[in-house]
């Protein structure tokens, strides 16, 4: 059964110190947050990681790619099932490999949600005149993902 997936970033939660920290999570079927609603993390860095993982996922059938959070746990593992679908496994404990739940979603929906989240963060960064190497990398990766074919 196909599920709806999105990546939620709360722009109002973004803070800039050395890194940009803010609330970010996966949202499955409009109500199931992972790791948690209001999960705070290094938003710019992990969005960059996730774009790299998604690009790997698009180009490799049957290989697993990690959508890590900063401390390594929790983690979301993605595997491309067919040209249009991906299975995501949501794990809280990477060591024990305990899967909390799985979701099958459209690859295009995951890509579009990741692009939307990254662009939302980049607009907030621009409004606040923040700059860093990580922000530059996210900007470059976002542009490359926009042009990246799904097949």
C-alpha positions in Angstrom: 0.0 0.0 0.0 1.4 3.4 -1.1 1.7 6.0 1.6 2.1 9.8 1.5 5.5 11.1 2.6 6.8 14.5 3.3 9.7 16.2 5.0 8.6 18.9 7.4 10.9 21.8 8.4 9.6 24.4 10.9 11.1 27.6 9.5 10.2 29.5 12.7 12.4 27.1 14.7 15.6 27.8 12.8 18.5 29.2 14.8 22.0 30.1 13.6 24.9 29.8 15.9 27.8 27.8 14.4 25.3 25.6 12.5 21.7 26.1 11.7 19.5 24.1 14.0 15.8 23.6 13.7 12.9 21.2 13.8 12.8 18.6 11.0 11.1 15.3 10.6 9.5 12.9 8.2 5.8 12.9 8.1 4.0 9.7 6.9 0.3 9.8 5.9 -0.1 13.3 7.4 0.0 12.2 11.0 2.9 9.9 11.8 6.1 12.0 12.6 9.5 10.5 12.6 11.6 10.7 14.8 9.1 13.0 16.5 7.2 16.2 15.9 9.5 19.0 16.8 12.7 17.0 16.4 15.5 19.5 16.5 18.6 18.8 14.4 21.3 20.4 12.2 18.9 21.1 9.4 21.3 22.3 6.7 23.7 19.5 7.2 21.2 16.7 7.2 19.2 18.0 4.3 22.5 17.9 2.3 23.1 14.3 3.4 19.5 13.4 2.4 19.9 14.9 -1.0 23.0 12.8 -1.6 21.2 9.7 -0.3 18.2 10.4 -2.6 20.4 10.8 -5.6 22.0 7.4 -4.8 18.6 5.9 -4.3 17.4 7.1 -7.7 20.3 5.6 -9.5 20.5 2.2 -7.7 17.9 -0.6 -7.6 18.1 -2.9 -4.6 20.7 -0.9 -2.7 20.0 0.7 0.7 20.7 4.4 1.4 20.6 6.1 4.8 18.7 9.2 5.6 20.6 9.9 8.8 20.0 12.3 11.6 23.0 14.0 13.2 23.7 11.6 16.0 23.3 8.5 13.8 20.2 7.3 15.5 17.4 7.4 14.6 17.8 6.6 10.9 15.6 6.1 7.9 16.7 3.5 5.4 15.5 3.8 1.8 15.5 1.2 -0.9 14.2 1.6 -4.5 11.6 -1.0 -5.2 10.9 -0.1 -8.9 11.4 3.0 -11.1 8.6 4.9 -9.2 8.6 3.6 -5.6 10.8 3.5 -2.6 10.5 1.6 0.7 11.5 3.6 3.8 12.3 1.8 7.0 12.2 4.0 10.1 14.5 2.8 12.9 15.1 4.4 16.3 18.0 2.2 17.3 20.6 1.7 14.5 22.6 -0.9 16.7 19.7 -3.2 17.3 18.3 -2.7 13.8 14.8 -2.4 15.2 12.4 -1.2 12.6 9.7 1.0 14.0 7.6 1.0 10.9 7.9 0.9 7.1 6.4 3.0 4.3 6.2 2.6 0.6 6.0 5.9 -1.2 6.5 7.5 -4.6 10.1 8.4 -5.4 8.9 11.6 -7.1 7.0 12.6 -3.9 10.0 12.0 -1.8 12.2 14.1 -4.2 9.7 16.9 -4.4 9.3 17.0 -0.6 13.0 17.1 -0.1 13.4 19.9 -2.6 10.5 21.9 -1.0 12.1 21.5 2.5 15.6 22.5 1.2 14.2 25.6 -0.7 12.2 26.7 2.4 15.4 26.5 4.5 17.5 28.3 1.9 14.9 31.1 1.7 15.0 31.6 5.5 18.8 31.6 5.4 18.7 34.3 2.7 16.2 36.4 4.6 18.4 36.3 7.7 21.6 36.9 5.7 23.2 33.7 7.2 26.2 32.2 5.4 28.5 29.2 5.8 30.1 26.4 3.7 27.2 24.1 4.7 24.7 26.6 3.3 26.6 26.9 0.0 26.7 23.1 -0.2 23.0 22.7 0.4 22.3 25.4 -2.2 24.5 23.6 -4.8 22.9 20.2 -4.0 19.4 21.6 -4.2 20.1 22.9 -7.7 21.6 19.6 -8.8 18.6 17.7 -7.4 16.2 19.9 -9.3 17.9 18.8 -12.5 18.4 15.1 -11.4 16.3 12.7 -13.5 14.2 10.1 -11.6 14.9 7.4 -14.3 
